[in-house]
Amino acid sequence: MEVPILKQGLYLIASIQSALTDADLSELREALIQRVGKFRARGVIVDVTALDVMDSFAVRTLRDIAHMARLRGAETVIVGIQPEVAFAMVQLGLTLKGVATALDLEEGLAFLDRHAQSRLAQGKGRVEHD
Amino acid sequence: MATRSKDRDTPPAGIAAPTPDTAALLRELVAHLRQNRTQLREEWARRITRAQLLTAMTEEEIFAEATSVYDNYVEALETGTFEALQAYARNLSERIIPRGVETHEVVGIVLLLRDVLARSLFGKYHEDFDKLNRILDAYEPAANRIANTVAVGFVQERERIIRQQQEAIRELSTPVLQVRERLLILPIIGVIDPQRARQLTEQLLRAIRTNRAKVVVIDITGVAAMDSNVANHLVQTVEASRLLGATVIVTGLSPEIAQTLVTIGVDLSEMATVGDLQGGIEEAERLLGYKVLPLEELTPKQ
């Protein structure tokens, strides 16, 4: 099952709608990393609200997406982890270290906006042409 | 547990269906105990006092309880049924547990009674060794079972009270409170066991979701002690909250807890800690972009 990737301004939004196989996850990773370059995206949001299970492969793939996207100039934020999923994850020791998380899509967008601003303030932003 | 102990303690001869011989001996025994009721009862009460058992009770109370235990004891010997004794043991435990009577005291007094009665039997039959033997054969299993019934009844009653109290503690659930838009506080008081820690975490995660919280202050001023298990639960709670996009600040680590954690080598460096609840809330407000100012500073100066 393919995950739709939407472009929203400077951000890409991947909204996972149902449980994914490992192959689906790898495909999502490749599609996202490719599109970060294609659309010159500055942020990636992966919405996992619909997932009620998160195994170690899924967690690793999400972490890989975040690290790879960062190498290509985009910050990643994972949004919508369910409370039960979060609890199960920490018990399994899967804590997504070094990856930003947010409550939902709205919060994720706000996080990316803040992040972009702080980068601009540090003089690391991209030059924008009007 | 009751069924198991019943199986184990049923003597080979079978108290429930005594042989005619045993029944006759028990009848004789009961008659003897009834006859010497006053004297044996007094002897028993004296020995209880001397052994410094039931110190939480006055001498009159001991004597009154001794009388009813004695009568129930003899009745159990006579009828061979233990239901009445069981009920009495439960009732007695209910009355004496709140007064601080310990298990060893209850077991002790029943064993004392057993001893007092056995000695009286020795006294009565010391000339007829064969008879004494047969009497003891009838008496010992029944007496053992009585002692067992009373002790088990007492322990069961104690366990029931403990269970009841545990439930009461569990129901004193820890509130998750919203103090400002998107800021929750979770004051933890008392002992954290794994079950409670789990419940706390689940409650907090749900509250983060429903209140759309960004910052959570967990105050552990009221937690007396912390071991590595509890510390790990705390770390897990912090990490799970982060997965939901909330930052956790832990406040109120007592000097003892700080020392324990460092000594046992729990790594809390990933955790934001602030000295007290006030500091924690101030830090949280800073993270949320609030600033609390006195009113004079807000009104323009004339």
Interface residues (C-beta under 8 A of the other chain):
Chain A: I78 V79 I81 P83 E84 V85 A86 F87 M89 V90 Q91 T95 L96 T101 A102 L103 D104 E107 F111
Chain B: T201 E202 L205 R206 I208 R209 R212 K214 Q236 T237 E239 A240 S241 R242 L243 L244 G245 A246
